[in-house]
Amino acid sequence: MKHKLLRLPNEIQDALKLISCFGTQVSKDIVSKLRSSSENSDDAITTFLEQAREEHILDHNDQVYKFAHDMLQQSAYDLMSPEEKGAYHFNIGLRLMSSVSTEASYDALIFTVIDQINNAKRYGVTEASMNISCAKMNLQAGKRSMEVSDFVSAWQYVVYGISFLPEAKWESSTYELTLSLHEAGALACFVNVDSTNLQIHLGEIFENAVRFEDKIKAYYILAQNLASLNRLKEAMTTVLFVLNELGEDFPEEVSPEDVQAAMMSTQRLLDGYSKEDIVGVPRLKDEKKQWAVKLMDFLTPCAFMVSPRLLPILANHMINILVKDGACKESAFGLSNYSLCLITLRHDYEAGYSYGKMAIALLESFGAMGSLQKVKCMLQNMVNYLFEPIQSTANVLLESYEGLRATGDNEFACLALSMYTDQLIMSGCLLPVVEKKCEEFALRSMRLHQLQYCRNLCCTHNRVLSLTGNAEGKNPFHLLRDNDIATEDDLLQESLSTGRSGLSQQIYFSRMFTSFWLKKYNKAAEFAAQFRNAGRISMRFIDIYCTFYEGLAVFHLARCSTDKVIKSKWMDIGEKSVDRFKVWQEHSSWNFENKLYLLQAECHRCAGENDNADAKYLAAIESARRHRLLHEEGLAMELYASFLEETGESEKSKTRLSLAIECYEKWGATAVVKLLHN
């Protein structure tokens, strides 16, 4: 092919060399700009390209010239020596640069210009007087690449940008540009999971930045990276240090009195504020305050995992800045955090739900779609499920994952996946579907280096495998083998030794859930007690379901107990479960009505109130069916069958048990079906 090109007239060769610098194709608009920027603005280039088309070297349509084959483009490019390639690229960049400032399609054109300049530098062709301009253009191209989630290209632009800087780049004339390039590089490396180059960029900033304020963004990225590596305490220590430097002091140990004082203070701050008032709060202008709120926003999920008593304190600090200094988009996380605290600590569900809606309204007023997905993620798993159908809240979590991934927020994206799989199981989704999703999402979280959520997903996956009967053939914890985790026992010991109460609770919940479905009711009650005693104060989605399954387990144990003291203990726990579901059912009959009826049926059964028990079982079955909770319909059928057998109605019992098995088979709970057949 090269020989074929060499037989062409020199003018055609030169035209082909020119467009080969763009790759396999180039837009006619770019060719037109090259013509207009040339000293000779005739149609010579177009003429020569048309002649190349006649030789079947090029194809073209209304928009582009395109080489007929990739090898033809490479052959045309290889007609040039390295020095010529550099000169061509540099000349193209210069000729197009004049169009950048006035051109409407600025975004696309700046990438074309800087790609040509960078390619020229690769071949050693530069112009010293243009170096600072080239560094700035690379920074701009890097930032624009990150806006469209192309963090790999972003980092490449940053590296080129830094290469254009002088040796004494941290001196005053290029200080801000150097800082911005290393900040952009650190962010790109964090998202790209490039730890080596991340440390290089952060090291440059920590060593050379003059003011503390210039290091804040680097500290923030460092904390994000620590959190992604499951080093949550180190991440929190880093952020609390920065907040202290910014004038936001937090207690080293949070006492119950600190929690109550923070709740009272926040209540006073928000007294009289409506949703419209919150949306109308002036925008926060103070840059240090903006960083303080942003850092506290970051701390919230870490505190949820490691130090939940800190949550009301964080909410109070964030809302104090919102009311007294102004609002930024991260202020919404203070409101959503406060909504969770109201539900957990005050059991004020309506107020909690209301402040959650305020948080969403505030973000919508900013048009902050990435932050909106984060708030929705938290609210769906901690507030909204108390009011909205579980099937819809689960779907919102999956949508949040897609939105967060698109913005490069891997941490919250993987948190959304962890929450989604938990809700998916409880919504009655078919277990084989959940099993595949757990496996896929755990692997995805591992690849994104979000180890804390990979651990959660492995626990959920293990829970599903126990019900589908596939636990012996698969070990979801093999993903964690490089972190010395081979089994769920290993993971539990790690969580207990590192103080990660959230993970240990996740494991206790999984074990309680599995034990209940496999009819090990003593174990279920034991794990439920360990779940409740793990030291957390925040209420989540799984807390509701722990209450439900624990209530059913202890009613079974109460019926089987001959010891009055022990039976009284079990009944007390069960009756408290009924009382809680009476409250929760008022807010969402869709999610909780069938559970309340089933708990009441078991309670009546323990008390020998058979007529009432019979009515509640039937109501539970109907409610579960109406609300598309297949597994809980089967559970109500199974317990009703047991009740009918106990009261001497064997034929009816067999019919109900068959219907229960049918539900479980549809659900995919093969292990449960085997138990019932036996």
C-alpha positions as CSV (number, residue, x, y, z in Angstrom):
1,M,0.0,0.0,0.0
2,K,2.9,2.4,0.8
3,H,4.3,1.8,-2.7
4,K,0.9,2.6,-4.2
5,L,0.8,5.9,-2.4
6,L,4.4,6.8,-3.4
7,R,3.4,6.5,-7.1
8,L,0.9,9.4,-6.5
9,P,1.8,13.0,-7.3
10,N,3.5,14.8,-4.4
11,E,0.5,17.2,-3.9
12,I,-1.9,14.3,-3.3
13,Q,0.6,12.6,-1.0
14,D,0.9,15.8,1.1
15,A,-2.9,16.1,1.3
16,L,-3.1,12.4,2.5
17,K,-0.3,13.0,5.0
18,L,-2.3,15.9,6.4
19,I,-5.5,14.1,7.0
20,S,-3.8,10.9,8.2
21,C,-2.8,13.0,11.3
22,F,-6.4,12.8,12.3
23,G,-6.7,9.1,12.2
24,T,-8.9,7.1,9.8
25,Q,-11.3,9.9,9.1
26,V,-11.6,13.7,9.4
27,S,-14.7,16.0,9.1
28,K,-15.0,18.2,6.1
29,D,-15.6,21.0,8.6
30,I,-12.0,20.6,9.9
31,V,-10.7,20.5,6.3
32,S,-12.5,23.7,5.6
33,K,-10.9,25.4,8.7
34,L,-7.5,24.2,7.5
35,R,-8.1,25.8,4.1
36,S,-9.3,29.1,5.5
37,S,-6.3,29.3,7.9
38,S,-3.9,28.7,5.1
39,E,-2.1,31.5,3.3
40,N,-3.3,30.0,0.1
41,S,-7.1,29.6,0.6
42,D,-7.9,28.1,-2.7
43,D,-9.5,24.7,-3.2
44,A,-6.2,22.8,-3.6
45,I,-6.6,20.5,-0.6
46,T,-10.1,19.5,-1.6
47,T,-9.0,19.0,-5.2
48,F,-6.2,16.6,-4.2
49,L,-8.5,14.7,-1.8
50,E,-11.0,14.3,-4.6
51,Q,-8.3,12.8,-6.8
52,A,-7.4,10.4,-3.9
53,R,-11.0,9.4,-3.8
54,E,-10.9,8.6,-7.5
55,E,-7.9,6.3,-6.8
56,H,-10.1,4.5,-4.2
57,I,-7.9,5.6,-1.4
58,L,-10.6,7.7,0.2
59,D,-14.3,7.5,0.7
60,H,-16.4,10.5,1.6
61,N,-20.0,11.6,2.4
62,D,-21.5,15.0,3.3
63,Q,-19.7,15.1,6.6
64,V,-16.3,13.3,6.4
65,Y,-13.3,12.1,4.4
66,K,-12.5,8.6,5.3
67,F,-9.7,6.2,4.3
68,A,-11.0,3.2,2.5
69,H,-9.0,1.0,4.8
70,D,-7.2,1.5,8.2
71,M,-4.0,0.2,6.6
72,L,-4.1,3.0,4.0
73,Q,-4.3,5.6,6.8
74,Q,-1.3,4.0,8.5
75,S,0.6,3.8,5.2
76,A,-0.1,7.5,4.5
77,Y,1.1,8.4,8.1
78,D,4.2,6.4,7.7
79,L,5.2,8.3,4.6
80,M,6.5,10.9,7.1
81,S,9.6,10.7,9.3
82,P,9.1,11.3,13.0
83,E,10.2,14.9,12.6
84,E,7.7,15.5,9.8
85,K,4.9,13.9,11.9
86,G,5.7,16.3,14.7
87,A,5.8,19.3,12.3
88,Y,2.5,18.3,10.6
89,H,0.7,17.9,14.0
90,F,2.0,21.2,15.3
91,N,1.2,23.0,12.2
92,I,-2.4,21.6,12.2
93,G,-2.8,22.6,15.8
94,L,-1.6,26.2,15.2
95,R,-3.8,26.6,12.1
96,L,-6.9,25.4,14.0
97,M,-6.2,27.3,17.2
98,S,-7.3,30.6,15.6
99,S,-10.9,29.1,15.3
100,V,-11.2,28.1,18.9
101,S,-12.3,31.4,20.5
102,T,-15.0,32.2,18.1
103,E,-16.2,28.8,17.0
104,A,-19.7,27.6,18.2
105,S,-18.6,24.0,18.4
106,Y,-15.9,24.9,20.9
107,D,-15.9,21.7,22.9
108,A,-15.2,19.4,19.9
109,L,-12.6,21.8,18.4
110,I,-10.5,22.3,21.5
111,F,-10.0,18.5,21.8
112,T,-8.9,18.4,18.1
113,V,-6.5,21.3,18.6
114,I,-4.9,20.0,21.8
115,D,-4.7,16.4,20.5
116,Q,-2.6,17.7,17.6
117,I,-0.4,19.8,19.8
118,N,0.1,16.9,22.2
119,N,1.0,14.6,19.3
120,A,3.5,17.1,18.1
121,K,5.1,17.1,21.6
122,R,5.3,13.3,21.5
123,Y,7.6,13.8,18.5
124,G,9.6,16.5,20.2
125,V,8.0,19.5,18.4
126,T,7.0,22.3,20.7
127,E,7.1,26.1,20.9
128,A,8.3,27.4,24.2
129,S,6.2,30.6,24.0
130,M,3.1,28.5,23.8
131,N,3.8,26.1,26.6
132,I,1.6,27.8,29.3
133,S,-1.3,28.1,26.8
134,C,-0.9,24.4,25.9
135,A,-0.9,23.4,29.6
136,K,-4.1,25.4,30.2
137,M,-5.8,23.9,27.1
138,N,-4.9,20.4,28.4
139,L,-6.4,21.2,31.8
140,Q,-9.6,22.4,30.1
141,A,-9.7,19.3,28.0
142,G,-9.2,17.1,31.1
143,K,-12.0,18.8,33.0
144,R,-14.3,18.5,30.0
145,S,-13.4,14.8,29.7
146,M,-14.3,14.2,33.4
147,E,-17.7,16.0,32.8
148,V,-18.6,13.2,30.4
149,S,-17.1,10.5,32.7
150,D,-14.0,9.8,30.5
151,F,-11.5,9.8,33.3
152,V,-8.9,7.8,31.4
153,S,-8.6,10.5,28.7
154,A,-8.8,13.2,31.4
155,W,-5.7,11.9,33.1
156,Q,-3.8,11.7,29.8
157,Y,-4.6,15.4,29.2
158,V,-3.4,16.2,32.7
159,V,-0.1,14.4,32.1
160,Y,0.5,16.3,28.9
161,G,-0.5,19.6,30.6
162,I,2.1,19.0,33.4
163,S,4.7,18.2,30.8
164,F,4.3,21.7,29.3
165,L,5.0,23.4,32.6
166,P,8.5,24.8,33.4
167,E,10.8,23.0,35.8
168,A,10.0,25.5,38.6
169,K,6.3,25.0,38.1
170,W,5.3,25.7,41.7
171,E,6.6,29.3,41.5
172,S,4.0,32.1,41.7
173,S,3.4,32.6,37.9
174,T,2.3,29.0,37.3
175,Y,1.3,28.0,40.9
176,E,-2.5,28.0,40.4
177,L,-2.2,26.2,37.1
178,T,0.1,23.5,38.6
179,L,-2.2,23.0,41.6
180,S,-5.2,22.7,39.3
181,L,-3.5,20.1,37.1
182,H,-2.4,17.9,40.0
183,E,-5.9,18.2,41.6
184,A,-7.5,17.1,38.3
185,G,-4.9,14.3,38.0
186,A,-5.6,13.0,41.5
187,L,-9.3,12.9,40.9
188,A,-8.9,11.1,37.6
189,C,-6.5,8.5,39.1
190,F,-8.9,8.0,42.0
191,V,-11.8,7.2,39.7
192,N,-9.5,5.1,37.4
193,V,-8.3,3.1,40.5
194,D,-4.7,4.1,39.7
195,S,-3.3,4.2,43.3
196,T,0.4,4.7,42.2
197,N,-0.2,7.9,40.2
198,L,-2.8,9.1,42.7
199,Q,-0.1,9.1,45.4
200,I,2.2,11.0,43.1
201,H,-0.3,13.8,42.4
202,L,-1.3,14.0,46.1
203,G,2.4,14.0,47.2
204,E,3.1,17.0,44.9
205,I,0.2,18.9,46.4
206,F,1.0,18.2,50.1
207,E,4.7,18.9,49.6
208,N,4.3,22.2,47.5
209,A,1.0,23.8,48.3
210,V,1.5,27.0,50.2
211,R,-1.8,27.5,52.0
212,F,-3.9,24.9,53.9
213,E,-6.9,25.8,51.8
214,D,-5.0,24.7,48.7
215,K,-4.6,21.2,50.2
216,I,-8.3,20.7,51.1
217,K,-9.3,19.1,47.8
218,A,-6.3,16.8,48.0
219,Y,-7.3,15.7,51.5
220,Y,-10.8,15.1,50.2
221,I,-9.6,12.8,47.4
222,L,-7.3,11.0,49.8
223,A,-10.2,10.4,52.2
224,Q,-12.3,9.1,49.3
225,N,-9.5,6.7,48.3
226,L,-9.1,5.5,51.9
227,A,-12.9,4.8,52.2
228,S,-12.9,2.9,48.9
229,L,-10.1,0.6,50.4
230,N,-12.3,-0.1,53.4
231,R,-10.0,2.1,55.7
232,L,-13.0,4.0,57.0
233,K,-11.5,5.1,60.3
234,E,-8.5,6.5,58.6
235,A,-10.8,8.3,56.1
236,M,-12.8,9.8,59.0
237,T,-9.7,10.9,60.9
238,T,-8.4,12.7,57.8
239,V,-11.7,14.5,57.3
240,L,-12.1,15.4,60.9
241,F,-8.6,16.9,60.9
242,V,-9.5,19.1,58.0
243,L,-12.9,20.1,59.5
244,N,-11.1,21.1,62.7
245,E,-8.7,23.4,60.7
246,L,-11.9,24.9,59.1
247,G,-13.3,25.7,62.6
248,E,-15.8,22.8,62.8
249,D,-15.1,21.0,66.0
250,F,-16.4,17.5,66.8
251,P,-16.2,15.6,70.1
252,E,-13.7,12.8,70.2
253,E,-16.3,10.5,71.9
254,V,-19.9,11.2,71.2
255,S,-22.1,10.7,74.3
256,P,-25.9,10.3,74.5
257,E,-26.1,13.8,75.8
258,D,-24.2,15.1,72.8
259,V,-26.7,13.3,70.5
260,Q,-29.8,14.8,72.3
261,A,-28.2,18.3,72.4
262,A,-27.6,18.1,68.6
263,M,-31.2,17.0,68.0
264,M,-32.6,19.8,70.0
265,S,-30.4,22.4,68.4
266,T,-31.3,21.2,64.9
267,Q,-35.0,21.3,65.8
268,R,-34.6,24.9,66.9
269,L,-32.7,25.9,63.8
270,L,-35.4,24.5,61.5
271,D,-38.4,25.6,63.5
272,G,-40.9,27.3,61.2
273,Y,-39.1,26.5,57.9
274,S,-41.2,25.1,55.1
275,K,-40.0,23.3,52.0
276,E,-40.4,26.6,50.1
277,D,-38.3,28.4,52.8
278,I,-35.5,25.9,52.5
279,V,-35.4,26.2,48.7
280,G,-35.3,30.0,49.0
281,V,-32.4,30.1,51.4
282,P,-29.6,32.3,49.9
283,R,-26.7,30.4,48.2
284,L,-23.6,29.8,50.3
285,K,-20.7,32.0,49.2
286,D,-18.0,31.3,51.8
287,E,-15.6,28.9,50.1
288,K,-14.4,27.4,53.4
289,K,-17.9,26.8,54.6
290,Q,-18.7,25.1,51.3
291,W,-15.8,22.8,51.8
292,A,-16.9,22.1,55.4
293,V,-20.4,21.1,54.2
294,K,-18.9,18.9,51.4
295,L,-16.6,17.2,53.8
296,M,-19.4,16.5,56.3
297,D,-21.4,15.1,53.5
298,F,-18.6,12.7,52.8
299,L,-18.4,11.8,56.5
300,T,-22.0,10.8,56.7
301,P,-21.9,7.3,55.1
302,C,-18.5,6.6,56.9
303,A,-20.1,7.5,60.2
304,F,-23.1,5.3,59.3
305,M,-20.7,2.4,59.0
306,V,-18.3,3.1,61.9
307,S,-19.7,5.7,64.3
308,P,-23.4,6.2,63.9
309,R,-23.7,8.4,67.0
310,L,-21.9,11.0,65.0
311,L,-24.8,11.3,62.5
312,P,-26.9,13.7,64.6
313,I,-23.8,15.9,65.2
314,L,-23.0,16.0,61.5
315,A,-26.6,16.9,60.7
316,N,-26.6,19.7,63.2
317,H,-23.4,21.3,61.9
318,M,-24.6,21.1,58.3
319,I,-28.0,22.6,59.1
320,N,-26.4,25.3,61.2
321,I,-24.4,26.5,58.2
322,L,-27.5,26.1,55.9
323,V,-29.6,28.4,58.1
324,K,-26.9,31.0,59.2
325,D,-24.6,31.1,56.1
326,G,-26.5,29.8,53.1
327,A,-27.2,26.7,51.1
328,C,-25.1,24.6,48.8
329,K,-26.1,21.4,47.1
330,E,-24.4,19.3,49.9
331,S,-26.7,21.0,52.5
332,A,-29.4,18.5,51.3
333,F,-27.4,15.7,53.0
334,G,-27.7,17.5,56.3
335,L,-31.5,17.5,55.8
336,S,-31.6,13.8,54.7
337,N,-29.4,12.8,57.6
338,Y,-31.7,14.7,60.0
339,S,-34.7,12.9,58.5
340,L,-33.1,9.6,59.4
341,C,-32.2,10.8,62.9
342,L,-35.9,11.8,63.5
343,I,-37.1,8.4,62.5
344,T,-34.5,6.5,64.4
345,L,-34.3,8.6,67.6
346,R,-37.7,10.3,67.8
347,H,-39.8,7.7,65.9
348,D,-41.3,10.8,64.1
349,Y,-41.9,9.1,60.8
350,E,-43.9,11.9,59.2
351,A,-41.4,14.6,60.0
352,G,-38.6,12.4,58.8
353,Y,-40.3,11.8,55.5
354,S,-41.0,15.5,55.2
355,Y,-37.4,16.6,55.7
356,G,-36.4,13.9,53.1
357,K,-38.6,15.6,50.6
358,M,-37.1,19.0,51.5
359,A,-33.7,17.6,50.8
360,I,-34.8,16.5,47.3
361,A,-36.5,19.8,46.6
362,L,-33.3,21.7,47.6
363,L,-31.2,19.6,45.2
364,E,-33.7,20.0,42.4
365,S,-33.4,23.8,42.8
366,F,-29.7,23.5,42.3
367,G,-30.1,21.1,39.3
368,A,-27.6,18.8,41.0
369,M,-28.5,15.5,39.4
370,G,-25.4,13.6,40.8
371,S,-26.1,14.7,44.3
372,L,-29.8,14.1,43.8
373,Q,-29.1,10.4,43.1
374,K,-27.0,10.2,46.3
375,V,-29.8,11.6,48.4
376,K,-32.3,9.3,46.8
377,C,-30.0,6.4,47.4
378,M,-29.9,7.1,51.2
379,L,-33.6,8.0,51.5
380,Q,-34.9,4.9,49.6
381,N,-33.1,2.6,52.0
382,M,-33.6,4.5,55.3
383,V,-36.8,6.6,55.0
384,N,-39.0,6.1,51.9
385,Y,-39.5,2.4,52.3
386,L,-41.6,3.3,55.3
387,F,-44.1,5.0,53.0
388,E,-43.6,3.7,49.4
389,P,-44.0,0.2,47.9
390,I,-40.8,-1.8,48.3
391,Q,-40.8,-2.7,44.6
392,S,-40.6,0.9,43.6
393,T,-37.9,1.9,46.2
394,A,-35.8,-1.0,45.0
395,N,-36.0,0.2,41.4
396,V,-35.1,3.8,42.4
397,L,-31.9,2.4,44.0
398,L,-30.9,0.7,40.7
399,E,-31.6,4.0,38.8
400,S,-29.5,5.8,41.4
401,Y,-26.6,3.4,40.7
402,E,-26.7,4.2,37.0
403,G,-26.8,7.9,37.6
404,L,-24.0,7.8,40.2
405,R,-21.7,5.6,38.0
406,A,-22.1,8.1,35.2
407,T,-20.8,10.9,37.4
408,G,-17.8,8.8,38.6
409,D,-19.2,8.4,42.2
410,N,-18.1,4.8,42.6
411,E,-18.6,4.8,46.3
412,F,-22.2,5.7,46.4
413,A,-22.9,3.7,43.2
414,C,-21.8,0.5,44.9
415,L,-23.7,1.5,48.1
416,A,-26.8,1.7,45.9
417,L,-26.1,-1.8,44.6
418,S,-25.7,-3.2,48.1
419,M,-29.0,-1.6,49.2
420,Y,-30.8,-2.7,46.0
421,T,-30.0,-6.4,46.5
422,D,-31.2,-6.2,50.1
423,Q,-34.5,-4.7,49.0
424,L,-34.8,-7.1,46.0
425,I,-34.8,-10.1,48.3
426,M,-37.5,-8.7,50.5
427,S,-39.6,-7.6,47.6
428,G,-40.1,-11.2,46.6
429,C,-38.0,-11.1,43.5
430,L,-37.2,-14.6,42.2
431,L,-34.1,-15.8,44.0
432,P,-32.2,-17.1,41.0
433,V,-32.4,-13.6,39.6
434,V,-31.1,-12.1,42.8
435,E,-28.4,-14.7,43.0
436,K,-27.0,-13.6,39.6
437,K,-27.3,-10.0,40.5
438,C,-25.4,-10.4,43.8
439,E,-22.6,-12.2,42.0
440,E,-22.4,-9.6,39.3
441,F,-22.6,-6.6,41.6
442,A,-20.0,-8.0,44.1
443,L,-17.6,-8.5,41.2
444,R,-18.4,-5.0,39.9
445,S,-17.7,-3.5,43.3
446,M,-14.4,-5.3,43.6
447,R,-13.3,-4.0,40.2
448,L,-14.2,-0.5,41.3
449,H,-12.1,-1.1,44.5
450,Q,-15.2,-0.5,46.8
451,L,-14.3,-3.3,49.2
452,Q,-16.7,-2.3,52.0
453,Y,-19.7,-2.8,49.6
454,C,-18.2,-5.8,48.0
455,R,-18.2,-7.4,51.5
456,N,-21.9,-6.5,52.0
457,L,-22.8,-8.0,48.7
458,C,-20.9,-11.2,49.4
459,C,-23.0,-11.5,52.6
460,T,-26.2,-11.0,50.7
461,H,-25.1,-13.5,48.0
462,N,-24.4,-16.1,50.7
463,R,-27.8,-15.5,52.2
464,V,-29.5,-16.2,48.8
465,L,-27.3,-19.3,48.1
466,S,-28.5,-20.8,51.4
467,L,-32.2,-20.5,50.3
468,T,-31.6,-21.7,46.7
469,G,-29.7,-24.7,47.9
470,N,-26.5,-23.7,46.1
471,A,-24.4,-22.9,49.1
472,E,-22.2,-26.0,48.9
473,G,-21.2,-25.4,45.3
474,K,-20.4,-21.7,45.5
475,N,-18.4,-19.5,47.9
476,P,-19.1,-15.8,47.3
477,F,-16.2,-14.9,49.6
478,H,-13.6,-16.1,47.2
479,L,-13.6,-12.5,45.8
480,L,-12.1,-11.4,49.2
481,R,-9.3,-14.0,49.3
482,D,-6.6,-11.4,48.6
483,N,-7.8,-9.7,51.8
484,D,-7.4,-12.8,54.0
485,I,-11.2,-13.4,53.9
486,A,-12.2,-17.0,52.9
487,T,-15.5,-17.4,54.8
488,E,-18.3,-15.4,56.4
489,D,-16.7,-16.3,59.8
490,D,-13.5,-14.6,58.7
491,L,-15.5,-11.5,57.6
492,L,-17.3,-11.4,60.9
493,Q,-14.1,-11.5,62.9
494,E,-12.6,-8.7,60.8
495,S,-15.7,-6.5,61.3
496,L,-15.7,-7.1,65.1
497,S,-11.9,-6.4,65.4
498,T,-12.1,-3.2,63.3
499,G,-15.3,-1.9,65.0
500,R,-17.4,-2.0,61.8
501,S,-20.7,-2.5,63.4
502,G,-22.6,-2.0,60.2
503,L,-20.9,-5.0,58.6
504,S,-21.2,-7.2,61.6
505,Q,-24.9,-6.3,61.8
506,Q,-25.2,-7.2,58.1
507,I,-23.8,-10.7,58.9
508,Y,-26.0,-11.2,61.9
509,F,-29.0,-10.3,59.9
510,S,-28.0,-12.7,57.1
511,R,-27.6,-15.5,59.6
512,M,-30.9,-14.7,61.3
513,F,-32.7,-14.6,58.0
514,T,-31.2,-17.8,56.8
515,S,-31.8,-19.6,60.1
516,F,-35.5,-18.5,60.1
517,W,-36.2,-19.8,56.7
518,L,-34.4,-23.1,57.4
519,K,-36.6,-23.6,60.5
520,K,-33.7,-23.0,63.0
521,Y,-35.8,-20.7,65.2
522,N,-33.5,-20.8,68.3
523,K,-30.6,-19.7,66.1
524,A,-32.7,-17.0,64.4
525,A,-33.6,-15.6,67.8
526,E,-30.0,-15.7,68.9
527,F,-28.7,-13.9,65.8
528,A,-31.5,-11.3,66.0
529,A,-30.4,-10.5,69.6
530,Q,-26.8,-10.1,68.4
531,F,-28.1,-7.9,65.6
532,R,-29.9,-5.6,68.0
533,N,-26.9,-5.5,70.5
534,A,-24.3,-4.5,67.9
535,G,-24.3,-0.9,69.0
536,R,-25.9,1.1,66.2
537,I,-28.5,3.8,66.7
538,S,-29.7,4.4,63.1
539,M,-32.7,2.5,61.8
540,R,-32.4,1.0,58.3
541,F,-34.4,-1.1,56.0
542,I,-33.0,-4.4,57.5
543,D,-34.0,-3.3,61.0
544,I,-37.7,-3.6,60.0
545,Y,-37.2,-7.1,58.6
546,C,-35.2,-8.2,61.6
547,T,-38.1,-7.2,63.8
548,F,-40.5,-9.2,61.6
549,Y,-38.5,-12.4,61.4
550,E,-37.5,-12.2,65.1
551,G,-41.1,-11.8,66.1
552,L,-42.2,-14.9,64.1
553,A,-39.3,-16.9,65.5
554,V,-40.0,-16.1,69.1
555,F,-43.7,-16.8,68.8
556,H,-42.7,-20.3,67.5
557,L,-40.3,-20.7,70.5
558,A,-43.0,-19.5,72.9
559,R,-45.4,-22.1,71.6
560,C,-42.8,-24.9,72.1
561,S,-41.7,-23.8,75.5
562,T,-42.9,-25.4,78.7
563,D,-41.0,-23.0,81.0
564,K,-43.3,-20.1,81.9
565,V,-40.4,-17.7,82.4
566,I,-38.9,-18.4,79.1
567,K,-42.2,-18.4,77.3
568,S,-43.0,-15.0,78.9
569,K,-39.6,-13.7,77.6
570,W,-40.4,-14.8,74.1
571,M,-43.9,-13.5,74.2
572,D,-42.6,-10.1,75.4
573,I,-40.3,-9.8,72.4
574,G,-43.0,-11.0,70.0
575,E,-45.6,-8.6,71.3
576,K,-43.2,-5.7,70.9
577,S,-42.8,-6.7,67.3
578,V,-46.6,-6.5,66.8
579,D,-46.7,-3.1,68.4
580,R,-43.9,-1.8,66.1
581,F,-45.7,-3.1,63.0
582,K,-48.9,-1.4,64.1
583,V,-47.1,1.9,63.8
584,W,-45.3,1.1,60.6
585,Q,-48.4,-0.3,58.9
586,E,-50.1,3.1,59.4
587,H,-47.5,4.6,57.0
588,S,-47.4,1.8,54.4
589,S,-50.0,-0.8,54.3
590,W,-48.4,-2.1,51.1
591,N,-45.2,-3.1,52.8
592,F,-46.3,-3.9,56.3
593,E,-50.0,-4.8,56.4
594,N,-49.4,-8.5,55.7
595,K,-46.5,-8.7,58.2
596,L,-48.7,-7.2,60.9
597,Y,-51.5,-9.7,60.2
598,L,-49.1,-12.6,60.3
599,L,-47.5,-11.5,63.6
600,Q,-51.0,-11.0,65.0
601,A,-52.0,-14.5,63.8
602,E,-49.0,-16.1,65.6
603,C,-49.7,-14.0,68.7
604,H,-53.3,-15.1,68.8
605,R,-52.2,-18.7,68.2
606,C,-49.9,-18.6,71.2
607,A,-52.8,-17.2,73.3
608,G,-55.1,-20.0,72.2
609,E,-57.4,-17.5,70.4
610,N,-57.9,-19.7,67.4
611,D,-60.7,-17.9,65.7
612,N,-58.8,-14.6,65.7
613,A,-55.7,-16.5,64.6
614,D,-57.5,-18.1,61.6
615,A,-58.9,-14.7,60.5
616,K,-55.5,-13.1,60.7
617,Y,-53.7,-15.9,58.7
618,L,-56.2,-15.5,55.9
619,A,-55.8,-11.7,56.0
620,A,-52.0,-12.1,55.8
621,I,-52.2,-14.4,52.8
622,E,-54.6,-12.1,51.0
623,S,-52.5,-9.0,51.8
624,A,-49.3,-10.5,50.7
625,R,-50.8,-11.7,47.4
626,R,-52.4,-8.3,46.8
627,H,-49.1,-6.5,47.4
628,R,-47.1,-9.0,45.2
629,L,-45.0,-10.3,48.0
630,L,-44.7,-13.9,46.7
631,H,-42.4,-15.3,49.4
632,E,-44.4,-13.8,52.3
633,E,-47.6,-15.2,50.8
634,G,-45.9,-18.6,50.9
635,L,-44.8,-18.0,54.5
636,A,-48.3,-17.1,55.6
637,M,-49.6,-20.2,53.8
638,E,-47.0,-22.4,55.6
639,L,-47.7,-21.0,59.0
640,Y,-51.4,-21.3,58.4
641,A,-50.9,-24.9,57.4
642,S,-49.1,-25.6,60.6
643,F,-51.9,-23.9,62.6
644,L,-54.6,-26.0,60.8
645,E,-52.6,-29.2,61.5
646,E,-52.4,-28.2,65.1
647,T,-56.1,-27.6,65.3
648,G,-57.0,-31.0,63.7
649,E,-57.8,-29.8,60.2
650,S,-55.3,-32.0,58.4
651,E,-56.9,-32.0,54.9
652,K,-57.0,-28.2,54.9
653,S,-53.5,-28.1,56.2
654,K,-52.2,-30.3,53.3
655,T,-53.9,-28.0,50.8
656,R,-52.3,-24.9,52.3
657,L,-48.9,-26.5,52.6
658,S,-49.1,-27.4,48.9
659,L,-49.9,-23.8,48.1
660,A,-47.0,-22.7,50.3
661,I,-44.6,-25.0,48.4
662,E,-45.9,-23.7,45.1
663,C,-45.1,-20.1,46.2
664,Y,-41.6,-21.2,47.3
665,E,-40.9,-23.1,44.1
666,K,-41.8,-20.0,42.1
667,W,-39.6,-17.9,44.4
668,G,-36.7,-20.3,43.8
669,A,-36.2,-21.3,47.5
670,T,-35.2,-24.9,46.7
671,A,-33.7,-25.5,50.1
672,V,-37.0,-24.4,51.8
673,V,-39.0,-26.6,49.5
674,K,-36.9,-29.7,50.4
675,L,-37.3,-29.0,54.1
676,L,-41.1,-28.9,53.7
677,H,-41.2,-32.1,51.6
678,N,-39.2,-33.9,54.3
